[in-house]
Amino acid sequence: MKALHPTPSDRPVRVGARLRACRKTQGLTIEQVAAATGLTRGFLSRVERDETSPSVATLVTLCEVLSLPVGSLFEDADTEVVRLAKAPAINMGGRGVQDLMITPRAQSKVQMLRSHLAPGANGGENLYTINCEVEVLHVVSGTVTMQFTGRTETLDAGDTLTFSGREPHNWRNAGSTPAEVLWTFVPAPWSGSR
């Protein structure tokens, strides 16, 4: 059997947008990066627009200034589709609710659930917490009442409530019709392998 030699991809490597995004996230101007790297503003602008390819040494220098691992420029974007029809059902412990995880199980930065709340559905008898910094509830349809220590919030279709998952809370669909809601947790309170 004859060895097959790999051939280069005809797809150009585009790193400019990632470099620009990293620079802007850090609040740096092209002038500041140019001064730190010894490169010209015009050259950096062309690199960020993928109009020219920097040498390996220049790329390493840019990444050092931006505190960006060189390898991250070449990684494929972390993209995964979760079809609603195939989203796994999970049990969050509520009554009269069907929870579907609509983000990948292995995703640890954010987690989203789509929940169908039957009339009278609730999160249990007691206030509870979730181990996340931020919890967001968006009501797609119906009405949901959120209970916190000493206060309640009633949300109608289209309303969104943001709060700390560590704040004791509970929910209830006190309406006579089902409600559809989206829950977002940052970071994900639980994640697992695929």
Protein Blocks (a to p, Z undefined) as FASTA:
>chain_A
ZZddddddfbdcdfklmmmmmmmmnopafklmmmmnopafklmmmmmnopaccdfklmmm
mmmmnopafklmmpccddddddfkloccddehiahiacddfbdfklmkbccddddddehi
aebjbdcddddfbdcdddfbdcdddddehiacdddehiacdddfklccddddfbfbdcdd
dddddddfbdcdZZ
